[in-house]
Amino acid sequence: MKINDLIGELKIAVTNEEDALLEKVTSIHNLNSFTEREQFILNNLIRKSLVSKINHKGNTFVTKNT
């Protein structure tokens, strides 16, 4: 028996602001293209494992986890 069978669907709590920003991140975006407030929210989403941070050649990118 798998853990998902026991738990059901695992829901991660997100705020309205996080949800709106999560919908904007449809592909890979440069982190610097977001405002300071959006970067703060993205860091919260990274901690919740809803968004991944990618470092490539000195640039930082973010993408939504699927």
C-alpha positions as CSV (number, residue, x, y, z in Angstrom):
1,M,0.0,0.0,0.0
2,K,1.3,3.4,-1.0
3,I,1.4,6.4,1.4
4,N,-0.8,8.4,-1.2
5,D,-3.5,5.7,-0.8
6,L,-3.5,6.3,2.9
7,I,-3.4,10.1,2.9
8,G,-5.4,10.8,-0.3
9,E,-4.4,14.0,-2.1
10,L,-1.9,16.1,-0.2
11,K,-2.8,19.7,-0.3
12,I,-0.2,22.5,0.3
13,A,-1.7,25.7,1.8
14,V,-1.0,28.8,-0.4
15,T,-2.2,32.3,0.0
16,N,-4.1,34.2,-2.7
17,E,-1.0,36.2,-3.6
18,E,1.1,33.0,-3.9
19,D,-1.6,31.3,-6.0
20,A,-1.7,34.3,-8.4
21,L,2.1,34.4,-8.8
22,L,2.2,30.6,-9.3
23,E,-0.2,31.0,-12.2
24,K,2.2,33.5,-13.8
25,V,5.1,31.1,-13.7
26,T,4.2,29.0,-16.7
27,S,7.7,28.3,-17.9
28,I,11.3,29.2,-17.0
29,H,11.7,32.9,-15.9
30,N,14.7,34.9,-14.8
31,L,14.3,35.7,-11.0
32,N,15.4,39.3,-11.6
33,S,12.5,39.9,-14.0
34,F,10.2,39.8,-10.9
35,T,9.6,42.7,-8.5
36,E,11.2,42.5,-5.0
37,R,7.8,41.5,-3.5
38,E,7.3,38.8,-6.1
39,Q,10.8,37.5,-5.4
40,F,9.9,37.2,-1.7
41,I,6.7,35.3,-2.6
42,L,8.7,33.0,-5.0
43,N,11.1,32.2,-2.2
44,N,8.2,31.1,0.0
45,L,7.0,28.9,-2.9
46,I,10.5,27.5,-3.3
47,R,10.4,26.5,0.4
48,K,7.0,24.8,-0.1
49,S,8.5,22.9,-3.1
50,L,6.0,24.4,-5.6
51,V,8.7,26.3,-7.5
52,S,12.3,25.3,-8.3
53,K,15.3,27.6,-8.4
54,I,17.9,27.0,-11.1
55,N,21.3,28.5,-11.1
56,H,22.9,28.7,-14.6
57,K,26.0,30.7,-15.6
58,G,25.6,33.2,-12.8
59,N,21.9,33.7,-13.5
60,T,19.0,32.5,-11.3
61,F,15.9,31.1,-12.9
62,V,12.6,29.8,-11.5
63,T,10.1,27.3,-12.9
64,K,6.9,25.7,-11.6
65,N,7.2,22.1,-10.3
66,T,4.7,19.8,-11.9
